């Protein structure tokens, strides 16, 4: 029974957040499943019931399974069975060679898109024998290859397209608590070895190992017997629910909750408001606290009395509003009306490659994946092709070739490296105009200021071509007419070299393609212009990482000033044969806008890129800090000045970390947490906690890490969880990266991502964050 009286006194809260020590909604046990190859309809699917999809005909068809033709080449069309699992979150599929169970499943949350018809490179090339109405492509996040399928009928293909769309939409709408519920259901199903909906102690021990905790046998049996009210050495029904509630208990959240709620164990709206104020939430009001209760409280009676229980409090802290990333920064919130040079722009290098730059395949799918990751500047490395059609590949290597016209259909922003002759350059220009139409910028948007760079807002839905520009107009007889104003600015000894360059370009660049380089005219950066020289906003320089680093070291502030008015693209050294990446942070520190990375290569460098562009609606444009936008700025990343900000992070606990080796039941992670600071050189550092032995389910640390920061506006904070190993490098478990300016203070959950950026839900870190600015 809930009481309507609130106390006026409570325990005093200490200044320092408590060192923590785990309650979730009851988790009902699922009904036993049918064996993998039975086609029977299975009623009573608890997981799908919670998703509201038990009556959906498309989902039931997926549960029965379908035999698709898997298409890999013109001759490789193999029939394979695919079936949705009872959890509604995974799909089992048949393999030619039997392997471990985990290798026969893909997860709905890892799907990037489902495309109908011949909308993948594979189906366009190899699916001609199957009508488009029977075909679909499942594209995955990360590096996993597309799954190109042909169904027996168009209706069956549509059932899977519609069914997967419903499952993905429901998954996106699920709260963290619901994800946890589904997660534990899947492990209960696997641990119940004889599928009798009862759990012996042996099965409970198996469950504990599956969820990544190595619990002492005596303690585990004591917990088991406390829940075995029927005293028959089996847990069933409510006994299983009680065991799970105890297992999922979070004492650190209870402690925080009780400090604010006091003896009656419920939060009133004023008490919740006090917690929010202590969290450092800006502009919170009593009305906002009341809104949170109505949004996250599970108990209807508590809602009616404007009270929040412990379960509602945990729901709030696990929601996006309780996460470390400021939810206000998840939409476009920055000024998008400034010149392009004032933004960091998500950019890729050798976009067409899916692997190494020596012998890997080229694919239009690589462009689709880059765009899905928010990339806004892609590279088309164009070469002479047969039949008058330019092709794209990594020249003078064994990488495969793709047609230029096929790539343009997937392109929204461009960065060209062109090796085509005049005739095929003209063909490129024709394809660009014909395929992109009005999306293509072919003339200055502001006739009053044609030399000024436009803003992202002006360019919304438009495509810019970056390429070489004919340096001068042609006379009627075809001779080059030099640009007198530019030539007069040059030193006398450079005039001849400049004229030779103009003659060389005139032979290499077609007028048709040159005309499309409106705002992004490729030019070589020979030297940083002295202060009095006028800027050339429409000129874009491409620098190797080596040259960019040299400019940063030798002319830091001059390079920063250059980048306040002109675009600079930085790309990886050609010596990176495996398509490895450099750290983009050093280039961002100096204001370089187009810091191009190999998107096909996961690693901390791509984590930083994802973290940089995680905010502002993930639109691929992030406004640079003021110190990198002012033409007369004095900022030098090599000499940023004294510390201005103190960041204190107390690493409290983690929840449901993924098991790294699912095929070895006794393999349990020994997790540690590392916090990395990426910024100007004097800010770059990393600190880590101790490791916790044999517990990836609910490890506790309670350790404080502190950082002094000189240029906080450029800082990215990367949270990394690793599996400690004393004899070899630690194994990666998960990470999350975000800008310091988007990091919220107080008690926060950090939702971990895999190496290729996919969600590891329900895996989280629980931390306390304090940011003190001087």
ChimeraX attribute file (.defattr): number of C-alpha atoms within 10 A of each C-alpha:
attribute: neighborCount
match mode: 1-to-1
recipient: residues
	/A:1	5
	/A:2	11
	/A:3	10
	/A:4	10
	/A:5	8
	/A:6	14
	/A:7	10
	/A:8	6
	/A:9	9
	/A:10	12
	/A:11	11
	/A:12	8
	/A:13	12
	/A:14	8
	/A:15	7
	/A:16	8
	/A:17	16
	/A:18	15
	/A:19	16
	/A:20	21
	/A:21	18
	/A:22	18
	/A:23	17
	/A:24	22
	/A:25	17
	/A:26	14
	/A:27	23
	/A:28	19
	/A:29	20
	/A:30	19
	/A:31	17
	/A:32	17
	/A:33	16
	/A:34	15
	/A:35	8
	/A:36	16
	/A:37	11
	/A:38	9
	/A:39	14
	/A:40	13
	/A:41	12
	/A:42	14
	/A:43	12
	/A:44	13
	/A:45	17
	/A:46	20
	/A:47	26
	/A:48	20
	/A:49	13
	/A:50	15
	/A:51	18
	/A:52	12
	/A:53	19
	/A:54	17
	/A:55	11
	/A:56	12
	/A:57	12
	/A:58	18
	/A:59	22
	/A:60	18
	/A:61	18
	/A:62	20
	/A:63	21
	/A:64	19
	/A:65	24
	/A:66	21
	/A:67	18
	/A:68	22
	/A:69	19
	/A:70	19
	/A:71	20
	/A:72	18
	/A:73	12
	/A:74	13
	/A:75	8
	/A:76	11
	/A:77	18
	/A:78	14
	/A:79	18
	/A:80	15
	/A:81	16
	/A:82	21
	/A:83	21
	/A:84	26
	/A:85	22
	/A:86	23
	/A:87	21
	/A:88	28
	/A:89	22
	/A:90	19
	/A:91	19
	/A:92	20
	/A:93	19
	/A:94	18
	/A:95	13
	/A:96	8
	/A:97	5
	/A:98	9
	/A:99	10
	/A:100	9
	/A:101	11
	/A:102	11
	/A:103	13
	/A:104	15
	/A:105	17
	/A:106	16
	/A:107	14
	/A:108	18
	/A:109	18
	/A:110	19
	/A:111	18
	/A:112	18
	/A:113	17
	/A:114	18
	/A:115	15
	/A:116	18
	/A:117	21
	/A:118	23
	/A:119	15
	/A:120	23
	/A:121	17
	/A:122	21
	/A:123	25
	/A:124	12
	/A:125	12
	/A:126	19
	/A:127	24
	/A:128	11
	/A:129	10
	/A:130	17
	/A:131	14
	/A:132	18
	/A:133	17
	/A:134	20
	/A:135	29
	/A:136	25
	/A:137	22
	/A:138	18
	/A:139	22
	/A:140	21
	/A:141	19
	/A:142	20
	/A:143	16
	/A:144	11
	/A:145	12
	/A:146	20
	/A:147	17
	/A:148	26
	/A:149	29
	/A:150	28
	/A:151	22
	/A:152	15
	/A:153	13
	/A:154	16
	/A:155	12
	/A:156	21
	/A:157	23
	/A:158	18
	/A:159	17
	/A:160	21
	/A:161	19
	/A:162	15
	/A:163	21
	/A:164	23
	/A:165	15
	/A:166	17
	/A:167	21
	/A:168	20
	/A:169	11
	/A:170	15
	/A:171	17
	/A:172	11
	/A:173	12
	/A:174	15
	/A:175	18
	/A:176	21
	/A:177	18
	/A:178	20
	/A:179	18
	/A:180	20
	/A:181	19
	/A:182	23
	/A:183	18
	/A:184	22
	/A:185	20
	/A:186	19
	/A:187	15
	/A:188	27
	/A:189	20
	/A:190	15
	/A:191	21
	/A:192	19
	/A:193	15
	/A:194	12
	/A:195	16
	/A:196	10
	/A:197	18
	/A:198	19
	/A:199	24
	/A:200	17
	/A:201	16
	/A:202	14
	/A:203	19
	/A:204	22
	/A:205	20
	/A:206	21
	/A:207	21
	/A:208	22
	/A:209	24
	/A:210	26
	/A:211	23
	/A:212	25
	/A:213	26
	/A:214	21
	/A:215	14
	/A:216	10
	/A:217	11
	/A:218	9
	/A:219	10
	/A:220	17
	/A:221	16
	/A:222	12
	/A:223	15
	/A:224	23
	/A:225	19
	/A:226	13
	/A:227	22
	/A:228	19
	/A:229	14
	/A:230	11
	/A:231	10
	/A:232	9
	/A:233	15
	/A:234	21
	/A:235	25
	/A:236	21
	/A:237	14
	/A:238	16
	/A:239	20
	/A:240	24
	/A:241	19
	/A:242	20
	/A:243	22
	/A:244	19
	/A:245	17
	/A:246	15
	/A:247	17
	/A:248	18
	/A:249	16
	/A:250	19
	/A:251	13
	/A:252	18
	/A:253	20
	/A:254	20
	/A:255	15
	/A:256	18
	/A:257	21
	/A:258	17
	/A:259	16
	/A:260	21
	/A:261	25
	/A:262	17
	/A:263	13
	/A:264	13
	/A:265	17
	/A:266	24
	/A:267	25
	/A:268	24
	/A:269	22
	/A:270	16
	/A:271	19
	/A:272	24
	/A:273	22
	/A:274	16
	/A:275	20
	/A:276	19
	/A:277	15
	/A:278	14
	/A:279	17
	/A:280	16
	/A:281	14
	/A:282	8
	/A:283	8
	/A:284	13
	/A:285	16
	/A:286	14
	/A:287	12
	/A:288	15
	/A:289	23
	/A:290	19
	/A:291	13
	/A:292	20
	/A:293	27
	/A:294	19
	/A:295	13
	/A:296	21
	/A:297	22
	/A:298	18
	/A:299	15
	/A:300	11
	/A:301	12
	/A:302	22
	/A:303	18
	/A:304	10
	/A:305	14
	/A:306	21
	/A:307	27
	/A:308	30
	/A:309	22
	/A:310	21
	/A:311	18
	/A:312	25
	/A:313	24
	/A:314	22
	/A:315	23
	/A:316	22
	/A:317	19
	/A:318	22
	/A:319	18
	/A:320	19
	/A:321	17
	/A:322	20
	/A:323	24
	/A:324	25
	/A:325	26
	/A:326	17
	/A:327	15
	/A:328	13
	/A:329	17
	/A:330	16
	/A:331	13
	/A:332	15
	/A:333	12
	/A:334	13
	/A:335	12
	/A:336	20
	/A:337	13
	/A:338	16
	/A:339	20
	/A:340	26
	/A:341	27
	/A:342	29
	/A:343	26
	/A:344	22
	/A:345	27
	/A:346	27
	/A:347	29
	/A:348	26
	/A:349	24
	/A:350	29
	/A:351	29
	/A:352	33
	/A:353	29
	/A:354	24
	/A:355	21
	/A:356	20
	/A:357	25
	/A:358	18
	/A:359	15
	/A:360	19
	/A:361	19
	/A:362	23
	/A:363	23
	/A:364	24
	/A:365	21
	/A:366	22
	/A:367	28
	/A:368	18
	/A:369	22
	/A:370	21
	/A:371	21
	/A:372	14
	/A:373	22
	/A:374	19
	/A:375	27
	/A:376	22
	/A:377	28
	/A:378	26
	/A:379	21
	/A:380	23
	/A:381	22
	/A:382	25
	/A:383	22
	/A:384	18
	/A:385	16
	/A:386	7
	/A:387	7
	/A:388	11
	/A:389	17
	/A:390	26
	/A:391	24
	/A:392	30
	/A:393	26
	/A:394	24
	/A:395	15
	/A:396	7
	/A:397	11
	/A:398	13
	/A:399	21
	/A:400	18
	/A:401	20
	/A:402	20
	/A:403	17
	/A:404	23
	/A:405	19
	/A:406	16
	/A:407	19
	/A:408	20
	/A:409	14
	/A:410	16
	/A:411	21
	/A:412	20
	/A:413	20
	/A:414	20
	/A:415	26
	/A:416	17
	/A:417	18
	/A:418	18
	/A:419	18
	/A:420	22
	/A:421	16
	/A:422	18
	/A:423	15
	/A:424	22
	/A:425	26
	/A:426	19
	/A:427	20
	/A:428	22
	/A:429	17
	/A:430	15
	/A:431	17
	/A:432	22
	/A:433	17
	/A:434	12
	/A:435	16
	/A:436	18
	/A:437	13
	/A:438	12
	/A:439	16
	/A:440	20
	/A:441	19
	/A:442	17
	/A:443	13
	/A:444	15
	/A:445	16
	/A:446	12
	/A:447	9
	/A:448	8
	/A:449	10
	/A:450	14
	/A:451	16
	/A:452	20
	/A:453	26
	/A:454	21
	/A:455	17
	/A:456	19
	/A:457	14
	/A:458	16
	/A:459	17
	/A:460	10
	/A:461	12
	/A:462	16
	/A:463	21
	/A:464	20
	/A:465	25
	/A:466	25
	/A:467	25
	/A:468	24
	/A:469	22
	/A:470	23
	/A:471	21
	/A:472	15
	/A:473	13
	/A:474	14
	/A:475	9
	/A:476	7
	/A:477	6
	/A:478	8
	/A:479	12
	/A:480	17
	/A:481	13
	/A:482	16
	/A:483	12
	/A:484	9
	/A:485	8
	/A:486	9
	/A:487	15
	/A:488	10
	/A:489	10
	/A:490	11
	/A:491	8
	/A:492	10
	/A:493	8
	/A:494	10
	/A:495	15
	/A:496	11
	/A:497	11
	/A:498	15
	/A:499	17
	/A:500	11
	/A:501	12
	/A:502	18
	/A:503	17
	/A:504	12
	/A:505	15
	/A:506	19
	/A:507	11
	/A:508	17
	/A:509	23
	/A:510	22
	/A:511	17
	/A:512	16
	/A:513	22
	/A:514	20
	/A:515	16
	/A:516	23
	/A:517	22
	/A:518	22
	/A:519	26
	/A:520	23
	/A:521	22
	/A:522	23
	/A:523	15
	/A:524	10
	/A:525	13
	/A:526	7
	/A:527	8
	/A:528	13
	/A:529	15
	/A:530	10
	/A:531	12
	/A:532	6
	/A:533	9
	/A:534	8
	/A:535	17
	/A:536	16
	/A:537	22
	/A:538	23
	/A:539	25
	/A:540	22
	/A:541	18
	/A:542	20
	/A:543	19
	/A:544	15
	/A:545	22
	/A:546	12
	/A:547	14
	/A:548	20
	/A:549	17
	/A:550	12
	/A:551	18
	/A:552	20
	/A:553	14
	/A:554	11
	/A:555	14
	/A:556	20
	/A:557	22
	/A:558	21
	/A:559	22
	/A:560	29
	/A:561	25
	/A:562	25
	/A:563	24
	/A:564	29
	/A:565	22
	/A:566	24
	/A:567	29
	/A:568	24
	/A:569	22
	/A:570	25
	/A:571	24
	/A:572	22
	/A:573	16
	/A:574	11
	/A:575	9
	/A:576	13
	/A:577	12
	/A:578	15
	/A:579	24
	/A:580	20
	/A:581	23
	/A:582	20
	/A:583	17
	/A:584	23
	/A:585	23
	/A:586	21
	/A:587	24
	/A:588	21
	/A:589	25
	/A:590	28
	/A:591	29
	/A:592	29
	/A:593	27
	/A:594	29
	/A:595	29
	/A:596	30
	/A:597	26
	/A:598	27
	/A:599	30
	/A:600	25
	/A:601	20
	/A:602	17
	/A:603	14
	/A:604	17
	/A:605	19
	/A:606	22
	/A:607	20
	/A:608	22
	/A:609	24
	/A:610	21
	/A:611	18
	/A:612	28
	/A:613	22
	/A:614	24
	/A:615	25
	/A:616	20
	/A:617	17
	/A:618	21
	/A:619	19
	/A:620	22
	/A:621	26
	/A:622	24
	/A:623	20
	/A:624	21
	/A:625	16
	/A:626	12
	/A:627	20
	/A:628	28
	/A:629	22
	/A:630	16
	/A:631	14
	/A:632	14
	/A:633	15
	/A:634	15
	/A:635	21
	/A:636	22
	/A:637	25
	/A:638	18
	/A:639	14
	/A:640	16
	/A:641	13
	/A:642	11
	/A:643	16
	/A:644	13
	/A:645	17
	/A:646	17
	/A:647	17
	/A:648	17
	/A:649	21
	/A:650	23
	/A:651	25
	/A:652	23
	/A:653	24
	/A:654	24
	/A:655	23
	/A:656	23
	/A:657	26
	/A:658	22
	/A:659	21
	/A:660	16
	/A:661	13
	/A:662	17
	/A:663	13
	/A:664	11
	/A:665	15
	/A:666	15
	/A:667	17
	/A:668	25
	/A:669	27
	/A:670	22
	/A:671	29
	/A:672	24
	/A:673	26
	/A:674	19
	/A:675	23
	/A:676	20
	/A:677	24
	/A:678	25
	/A:679	25
	/A:680	25
	/A:681	17
	/A:682	18
	/A:683	20
	/A:684	17
	/A:685	14
	/A:686	16
	/A:687	13
	/A:688	17
	/A:689	18
	/A:690	13
	/A:691	20
	/A:692	18
	/A:693	16
	/A:694	19
	/A:695	24
	/A:696	28
	/A:697	26
	/A:698	23
	/A:699	24
	/A:700	23
	/A:701	21
	/A:702	20
	/A:703	17
	/A:704	17
	/A:705	16
	/A:706	16
	/A:707	19
	/A:708	19
	/A:709	25
	/A:710	21
	/A:711	23
	/A:712	23
	/A:713	18
	/A:714	23
	/A:715	23
	/A:716	24
	/A:717	23
	/A:718	21
	/A:719	21
	/A:720	21
	/A:721	25
	/A:722	19
	/A:723	23
	/A:724	20
	/A:725	13
	/A:726	6
	/A:727	6
	/A:728	7
	/A:729	10
	/A:730	15
	/A:731	15
	/A:732	15
	/A:733	24
	/A:734	25
	/A:735	26
	/A:736	26
	/A:737	27
	/A:738	24
	/A:739	23
	/A:740	21
	/A:741	16
	/A:742	18
	/A:743	21
	/A:744	22
	/A:745	22
	/A:746	24
	/A:747	24
	/A:748	25
	/A:749	24
	/A:750	21
	/A:751	25
	/A:752	25
	/A:753	20
	/A:754	18
	/A:755	19
	/A:756	17
	/A:757	20
	/A:758	17
	/A:759	18
	/A:760	20
	/A:761	19
	/A:762	22
	/A:763	24
	/A:764	25
	/A:765	27
	/A:766	25
	/A:767	25
	/A:768	22
	/A:769	23
	/A:770	18
	/A:771	19
	/A:772	10
	/A:773	11
	/A:774	7
